[in-house]
Amino acid sequence: GGLLWQQHNSREQVAQRFGLRVNLMGDFVTSYVRDLIDRELVQARTSLTGSTVNARDFSQAVAGFGYPAAVLLDSRGRVLQVAPNDPALIGQDLVGRYDHLHTALHHGRPAVSPVVASAARGLPVAAFAVPFDTPAGRRVFSGAVDVRRSPLSAYVSSAMSLSGTRIQLVDANGSIVAANQPLQGAVPALASHNEPLAAALNRHPQGRYQAGGQWWRYSSVPIRDTPWRLSAAVAEDALFASQADNETAGQVALGGAAAAGLLVVAAAGRAQRSRRDQQLSE
């Protein structure tokens, strides 16, 4: 009983360390989002506050971030500039189509989108919108990252060295923002890539679930000020692999101690019987 209790505690400590690593990853993603929004705001106030913003200045501002798509809105939510360039979008109201643009314009605070199709090319992107004041009124600068080629995808692909770990950043709609596995579909969804994990996350932010004939341990953490949640899952055989040898050694030692104890008991019994037989003989 003592051995089983000790082994259980050891496994729980390993699982807690796994959850702590997921929390640290979540802190990094939160810092990345905040830094990106801060840099966007500095860039917008520096080069996008003029009474008019020409396409060249806007393209230079967007190129500094490496965004595949971006928009600049006026105080009424109409498109002033867009990248890639699409004259048909100039003057259109995008606030009604994208919640993060509505939040930035009408509530005056930065907003991060779930995975959406970009207005210019229809690619699955996650956008970062920042409002800023100009002599012509409030404007919104929003840049988007391709979910398949974003720095976040590169980070989650190398953030954890534990073999077989599945890491994904998922929005409130269940769409994958970034992952360490190849993504399929126009707007990739966690339910289509890993349905058991999606179902488990709907029940509880951390725990274990069964899939593919084995148990998996998972942990997740929300990313502050975004509609995103970072999660990671790993097979328990891989997570507790380092414990397996210690557990086997403990069981062997316990078996050896039990066998030695039985031999001592048997020897004591034989000695007692010998003394009793000798007494009867005398």
Phi, psi and chi 1 to 4 in degrees:
 res  aa     phi    psi   chi1   chi2   chi3   chi4
   1 GLY       -  -41.6      -      -      -      -
   2 GLY   -63.0  -39.9      -      -      -      -
   3 LEU   -64.7  -45.3  178.9   65.5      -      -
   4 LEU   -62.5  -40.1  -68.3  175.8      -      -
   5 TRP   -62.4  -43.0  175.2   79.6      -      -
   6 GLN   -66.2  -41.0 -175.2  -89.7  -24.4      -
   7 GLN   -67.0  -38.6  -68.7  177.8   -9.8      -
   8 HIS   -61.9  -45.2  171.7   75.7      -      -
   9 ASN   -62.6  -39.0  -77.8   -9.5      -      -
  10 SER   -62.8  -42.7  -64.3      -      -      -
  11 ARG   -65.6  -39.5  -70.4 -162.8  168.7 -149.2
  12 GLU   -64.8  -35.6  -73.1  -56.9  -50.3      -
  13 GLN   -66.2  -39.9  -70.3  173.6    4.7      -
  14 VAL   -62.9  -43.3  171.2      -      -      -
  15 ALA   -63.9  -37.8      -      -      -      -
  16 GLN   -65.9  -38.4  -71.7  174.0    5.2      -
  17 ARG   -65.6  -36.9  -70.8 -164.3  -67.7  -89.1
  18 PHE   -61.6  -46.0  174.9   72.1      -      -
  19 GLY   -62.9  -36.2      -      -      -      -
  20 LEU   -64.4  -39.9  178.7   60.2      -      -
  21 ARG   -64.0  -37.7  -66.3  172.3   68.3 -179.6
  22 VAL   -64.6  -40.2  174.8      -      -      -
  23 ASN   -62.6  -40.3  -73.4  -23.4      -      -
  24 LEU   -64.8  -38.5  -67.6  174.4      -      -
  25 MET   -62.6  -41.1  -69.8  168.2   56.9      -
  26 GLY   -62.0  -38.0      -      -      -      -
  27 ASP   -63.0  -38.4  -70.4  -18.5      -      -
  28 PHE   -64.7  -45.3  175.0   86.6      -      -
  29 VAL   -62.6  -40.8  175.0      -      -      -
  30 THR   -60.3  -44.3  -61.9      -      -      -
  31 SER   -64.1  -38.9  -61.0      -      -      -
  32 TYR   -61.6  -45.1  170.6   84.8      -      -
  33 VAL   -64.4  -44.9  171.0      -      -      -
  34 ARG   -62.9  -43.0  -72.5  179.2  175.9  173.3
  35 ASP   -63.4  -42.2  176.7   69.3      -      -
  36 LEU   -63.7  -42.8 -171.2   57.0      -      -
  37 ILE   -64.5  -41.9  -73.0  175.0      -      -
  38 ASP   -62.0  -42.7  -71.0  -16.6      -      -
  39 ARG   -68.0  -37.4  -70.2 -168.7  -68.0  115.4
  40 GLU   -59.4  -44.6  -92.6 -165.7   12.8      -
  41 LEU   -63.8  -42.5 -169.7   56.1      -      -
  42 VAL   -62.0  -44.9  170.1      -      -      -
  43 GLN   -63.8  -42.5 -177.6   64.0   50.4      -
  44 ALA   -63.8  -44.5      -      -      -      -
  45 ARG   -68.5  -25.0  -71.4  172.0  174.2  169.9
  46 THR   -80.6  -42.2  -58.9      -      -      -
  47 SER  -125.2   -1.3   58.6      -      -      -
  48 LEU  -123.4   22.8  -57.6  176.9      -      -
  49 THR  -102.5   -1.6   57.5      -      -      -
  50 GLY   -65.0  161.9      -      -      -      -
  51 SER   -59.0  -31.8   55.9      -      -      -
  52 THR  -132.0  146.5   60.0      -      -      -
  53 VAL  -122.9  114.6  178.2      -      -      -
  54 ASN   -82.1  165.8   59.4   48.1      -      -
  55 ALA   -63.3  -33.8      -      -      -      -
  56 ARG   -66.5  -46.4 -174.8 -176.6   65.9  179.4
  57 ASP   -62.0  -40.2  -69.2  -19.5      -      -
  58 PHE   -66.6  -42.1 -178.9   69.7      -      -
  59 SER   -62.9  -37.7  -63.9      -      -      -
  60 GLN   -65.8  -39.9  -70.6  176.7  -13.4      -
  61 ALA   -63.9  -40.1      -      -      -      -
  62 VAL   -71.3  -39.6  174.3      -      -      -
  63 ALA   -62.6  -29.7      -      -      -      -
  64 GLY   -63.0  -23.2      -      -      -      -
  65 PHE  -101.1  -12.3  -65.2   94.3      -      -
  66 GLY    71.5   25.2      -      -      -      -
  67 TYR   -72.4  137.1  -71.8  147.5      -      -
  68 PRO   -77.3  -17.5   28.6  -34.5      -      -
  69 ALA  -153.2  146.7      -      -      -      -
  70 ALA  -163.2  157.0      -      -      -      -
  71 VAL  -139.3  155.5  -65.8      -      -      -
  72 LEU  -125.2  123.2  178.0   65.7      -      -
  73 LEU  -110.5  150.4  -53.0 -177.9      -      -
  74 ASP   -88.4 -172.6   64.4   14.2      -      -
  75 SER   -68.4  -11.6   58.5      -      -      -
  76 ARG  -106.6    7.4  -62.2  173.3   61.9 -177.7
  77 GLY    84.0   11.3      -      -      -      -
  78 ARG   -90.3  148.0  -62.7  172.9  -59.2 -174.1
  79 VAL   -73.4  122.2  177.4      -      -      -
  80 LEU   -92.3  -42.5  -68.2  176.8      -      -
  81 GLN  -144.9  153.0  -67.7  -68.5  -16.5      -
  82 VAL  -145.4  145.1   60.7      -      -      -
  83 ALA  -132.1  133.3      -      -      -      -
  84 PRO   -61.6  154.3  -16.6   29.1      -      -
  85 ASN   -60.1  128.4 -174.5   38.8      -      -
  86 ASP  -146.9   94.4 -173.9   -6.1      -      -
  87 PRO   -56.1  -26.5  -23.8   33.6      -      -
  88 ALA   -66.4  -23.0      -      -      -      -
  89 LEU   -87.0  -17.8  -73.9  175.3      -      -
  90 ILE   -60.8  128.0  -57.6  -60.7      -      -
  91 GLY    90.5  -10.4      -      -      -      -
  92 GLN   -77.5  149.6  -72.8 -167.3   23.3      -
  93 ASP   -90.9  114.1 -176.7   -5.1      -      -
  94 LEU  -101.2   -7.8  -65.1 -176.3      -      -
  95 VAL   -61.9  -38.0  171.9      -      -      -
  96 GLY   -71.0  -16.8      -      -      -      -
  97 ARG   -94.6  -23.2  -67.2  168.6   53.3 -175.5
  98 TYR  -130.4  119.5  -61.2  101.9      -      -
  99 ASP   -63.9  -37.2  -70.0  -19.6      -      -
 100 HIS   -66.7  -32.1   67.6  -69.4      -      -
 101 LEU   -70.1  -38.0  -63.1  179.2      -      -
 102 HIS   -62.9  -44.4 -178.1  -83.1      -      -
 103 THR   -62.7  -45.7  -62.4      -      -      -
 104 ALA   -63.6  -42.0      -      -      -      -
 105 LEU   -76.4  -48.7 -177.0   64.1      -      -
 106 HIS   -90.9  -21.2  -66.3  -66.0      -      -
 107 HIS  -107.8   -8.6  -63.0  -79.1      -      -
 108 GLY    67.7   30.5      -      -      -      -
 109 ARG  -135.4  150.1   65.0  173.6 -175.3  -92.5
 110 PRO   -59.7  149.0  -22.5   33.4      -      -
 111 ALA  -143.2  146.3      -      -      -      -
 112 VAL  -115.2  136.7 -179.8      -      -      -
 113 SER   -91.0  159.1   79.8      -      -      -
 114 PRO   -71.7 -174.8   26.7  -33.9      -      -
 115 VAL   -70.1  123.3  177.8      -      -      -
 116 VAL  -132.8  164.3  -64.2      -      -      -
 117 ALA   -85.0  127.7      -      -      -      -
 118 SER   -63.5  147.0   66.3      -      -      -
 119 ALA   -65.6  -32.3      -      -      -      -
 120 ALA   -83.2  -44.5      -      -      -      -
 121 ARG  -121.2  -10.2  -69.1 -176.5  176.6  177.1
 122 GLY    76.5   14.1      -      -      -      -
 123 LEU   -75.0  149.2  -63.4  173.4      -      -
 124 PRO   -70.9  118.3   23.7  -31.4      -      -
 125 VAL  -136.2  162.6  -62.9      -      -      -
 126 ALA  -118.5  130.0      -      -      -      -
 127 ALA  -112.8  152.4      -      -      -      -
 128 PHE  -123.8  113.3  -53.8   84.1      -      -
 129 ALA  -109.3  132.0      -      -      -      -
 130 VAL  -125.6  131.0  -65.3      -      -      -
 131 PRO   -88.1  148.6   30.8  -30.7      -      -
 132 PHE  -152.6  149.5   60.1  100.7      -      -
 133 ASP   -91.0  141.4  -65.4  -35.0      -      -
 134 THR  -137.0  166.7   73.4      -      -      -
 135 PRO   -57.2  -24.5  -26.2   34.8      -      -
 136 ALA   -91.7    8.9      -      -      -      -
 137 GLY   106.4 -177.7      -      -      -      -
 138 ARG   -71.1  138.1  178.1  179.2  -69.2  165.6
 139 ARG  -124.1  165.2  -70.9  177.2 -180.0  169.1
 140 VAL  -130.8  127.1  172.6      -      -      -
 141 PHE  -108.6  124.5  174.7   47.7      -      -
 142 SER  -130.5  121.8  177.2      -      -      -
 143 GLY  -112.3  150.3      -      -      -      -
 144 ALA  -125.0  148.1      -      -      -      -
 145 VAL  -115.1  140.4  -64.7      -      -      -
 146 ASP   -70.4  122.2 -174.4  -20.0      -      -
 147 VAL   -63.6  -22.5  -62.0      -      -      -
 148 ARG   -86.8  -19.1  -68.1 -177.3  175.9   87.0
 149 ARG  -128.6   20.1  -61.0  177.5  180.0   85.4
 150 SER   -78.8  158.4   71.1      -      -      -
 151 PRO   -58.5  -28.0  -24.7   34.1      -      -
 152 LEU   -65.8  -38.3  -72.9  174.5      -      -
 153 SER   -63.2  -40.3  -68.1      -      -      -
 154 ALA   -64.6  -37.5      -      -      -      -
 155 TYR   -67.6  -50.5  169.0   70.0      -      -
 156 VAL   -66.9  -21.5  -60.3      -      -      -
 157 SER   -71.5  -21.4  -64.3      -      -      -
 158 SER  -125.2    9.3   58.4      -      -      -
 159 ALA   -75.6  -24.3      -      -      -      -
 160 MET  -135.4  126.8 -166.2  173.7  -70.2      -
 161 SER   -87.2   -7.8   58.6      -      -      -
 162 LEU   -63.2  121.6 -170.5   58.9      -      -
 163 SER   -60.8  135.8  177.4      -      -      -
 164 GLY    81.9    4.2      -      -      -      -
 165 THR   -71.7  133.3  -55.3      -      -      -
 166 ARG  -105.9  116.5  -60.5  177.0 -179.8  178.9
 167 ILE  -116.6  136.0  -52.6  171.1      -      -
 168 GLN  -150.7  145.8   46.2  -81.0  -46.9      -
 169 LEU  -109.3  118.2 -170.0   61.6      -      -
 170 VAL  -122.8  141.3 -179.6      -      -      -
 171 ASP   -88.2 -178.9   67.1   18.8      -      -
 172 ALA   -66.1  -19.6      -      -      -      -
 173 ASN   -90.0   -0.7  -60.5  -37.7      -      -
 174 GLY    88.2    5.7      -      -      -      -
 175 SER   -84.4  144.9  -60.5      -      -      -
 176 ILE   -85.9  123.5  -60.6  175.6      -      -
 177 VAL   -85.2  -41.2  179.2      -      -      -
 178 ALA  -155.3  151.8      -      -      -      -
 179 ALA  -158.5  162.0      -      -      -      -
 180 ASN   -97.6   17.3   66.7  -18.9      -      -
 181 GLN  -125.5  156.9  -46.4  118.6   47.1      -
 182 PRO   -61.1  139.8  -21.4   31.9      -      -
 183 LEU  -106.5  139.6  -59.4  176.7      -      -
 184 GLN  -122.6  151.6  -56.5  -65.8  -27.7      -
 185 GLY    97.1  157.4      -      -      -      -
 186 ALA   -61.4  -49.2      -      -      -      -
 187 VAL  -124.7   95.2  178.6      -      -      -
 188 PRO   -62.7  139.2   21.8  -31.8      -      -
 189 ALA  -120.9  144.1      -      -      -      -
 190 LEU   -64.5  -35.6  179.4   61.1      -      -
 191 ALA   -61.7  -31.3      -      -      -      -
 192 SER   -84.1  -23.9   12.7      -      -      -
 193 HIS   -89.8  -35.8  -78.3  -98.0      -      -
 194 ASN  -153.6   77.9 -167.1  -21.7      -      -
 195 GLU   -61.4  -41.2 -166.6  -81.3  -28.0      -
 196 PRO   -61.3  -38.1  -25.5   35.5      -      -
 197 LEU   -68.3  -41.7  174.8   59.1      -      -
 198 ALA   -59.4  -42.5      -      -      -      -
 199 ALA   -66.3  -40.0      -      -      -      -
 200 ALA   -65.3  -39.9      -      -      -      -
 201 LEU   -65.9  -30.6  -74.1  169.9      -      -
 202 ASN   -68.3  -25.9  -73.4  -27.2      -      -
 203 ARG   -86.9  -43.0  -65.4 -169.3  -61.4  -92.7
 204 HIS  -157.5  146.1 -160.5  -86.4      -      -
 205 PRO   -69.7  -15.2   22.0  -32.5      -      -
 206 GLN  -154.4  158.5   59.2 -173.6    9.1      -
 207 GLY   152.2 -142.2      -      -      -      -
 208 ARG  -143.9  155.0   61.5 -159.8  -64.2 -104.4
 209 TYR  -147.5  163.9   65.8   91.7      -      -
 210 GLN  -110.1  132.6 -166.0  170.5   19.7      -
 211 ALA  -157.6  141.2      -      -      -      -
 212 GLY    61.7   29.4      -      -      -      -
 213 GLY    78.0   12.3      -      -      -      -
 214 GLN  -144.2  162.5   59.9 -177.6  -24.1      -
 215 TRP   -90.1  140.7  -75.9   97.6      -      -
 216 TRP  -120.2  143.0  -67.8   70.0      -      -
 217 ARG  -106.0  135.6 -171.5   67.1   62.8  117.3
 218 TYR  -135.9  157.5   72.9   94.8      -      -
 219 SER  -147.4  150.9 -177.5      -      -      -
 220 SER  -147.0  160.2   69.6      -      -      -
 221 VAL  -148.4  136.0   58.9      -      -      -
 222 PRO   -74.0  147.4   25.8  -32.1      -      -
 223 ILE   -94.6  116.3  -54.2  -57.6      -      -
 224 ARG   -58.6  141.9  -68.0 -172.2  -62.6  -86.3
 225 ASP    64.2   21.9  -59.0  -37.5      -      -
 226 THR  -139.5  163.8   75.0      -      -      -
 227 PRO   -89.0   26.7   32.7  -33.1      -      -
 228 TRP  -106.2  155.8  -57.8  -12.6      -      -
 229 ARG  -138.7  130.2  175.3  174.5  -73.4  -85.8
 230 LEU   -94.5  133.2  178.1   73.1      -      -
 231 SER  -137.8  154.8   63.1      -      -      -
 232 ALA  -142.0  142.5      -      -      -      -
 233 ALA  -136.2  143.1      -      -      -      -
 234 VAL  -146.3  145.0   62.5      -      -      -
 235 ALA   -63.2  138.3      -      -      -      -
 236 GLU   -63.9  -29.2  -70.2 -170.2  -13.2      -
 237 ASP   -60.8  -38.7  -71.8  -14.2      -      -
 238 ALA   -77.4  -40.9      -      -      -      -
 239 LEU   -62.6  -41.1  179.4   62.3      -      -
 240 PHE  -101.6   17.8  -59.0  130.9      -      -
 241 ALA   -60.3  -37.3      -      -      -      -
 242 SER   -68.1  -21.3   61.3      -      -      -
 243 GLN   -86.1  -20.0  -59.0  -64.9  112.3      -
 244 ALA   -59.9  -45.1      -      -      -      -
 245 ASP   -64.8  -41.4  -68.9  -19.1      -      -
 246 ASN   -64.1  -40.5  -67.8  -25.2      -      -
 247 GLU   -65.3  -41.0  -69.1  176.3   -4.6      -
 248 THR   -63.5  -42.7  -58.9      -      -      -
 249 ALA   -62.8  -39.9      -      -      -      -
 250 GLY   -64.6  -40.5      -      -      -      -
 251 GLN   -67.7  -39.7  -68.3  166.9    1.9      -
 252 VAL   -63.8  -43.9  169.4      -      -      -
 253 ALA   -62.8  -41.2      -      -      -      -
 254 LEU   -64.4  -42.3  178.6   62.3      -      -
 255 GLY   -61.6  -42.3      -      -      -      -
 256 GLY   -63.8  -41.8      -      -      -      -
 257 ALA   -64.8  -40.6      -      -      -      -
 258 ALA   -63.7  -42.5      -      -      -      -
 259 ALA   -63.6  -42.5      -      -      -      -
 260 ALA   -63.0  -40.5      -      -      -      -
 261 GLY   -62.0  -41.4      -      -      -      -
 262 LEU   -64.9  -38.8  -70.3  173.9      -      -
 263 LEU   -64.2  -40.3  -69.8  174.9      -      -
 264 VAL   -63.3  -44.2  169.6      -      -      -
 265 VAL   -61.3  -43.7  170.2      -      -      -
 266 ALA   -62.5  -43.1      -      -      -      -
 267 ALA   -64.1  -41.5      -      -      -      -
 268 ALA   -64.2  -38.5      -      -      -      -
 269 GLY   -64.5  -42.4      -      -      -      -
 270 ARG   -65.2  -39.4  -76.4 -162.7  -60.2  -90.1
 271 ALA   -64.4  -40.5      -      -      -      -
 272 GLN   -65.2  -41.2 -175.0  176.7    7.8      -
 273 ARG   -64.9  -37.7  -73.9 -165.6  -59.8  -88.2
 274 SER   -64.1  -42.2  -65.0      -      -      -
 275 ARG   -64.9  -39.4  -73.8 -165.1  -62.1  -90.1
 276 ARG   -65.7  -42.0 -174.1  172.0   60.5 -111.3
 277 ASP   -64.1  -37.9  -67.4  -16.8      -      -
 278 GLN   -66.5  -40.2 -176.0  177.9    6.4      -
 279 GLN   -62.7  -42.6  -70.1  171.3   -6.7      -
 280 LEU   -64.7  -38.2  -69.4  174.6      -      -
 281 SER   -64.7  -42.7  174.2      -      -      -
 282 GLU   -65.3      -  -68.9  174.0   -8.4      -
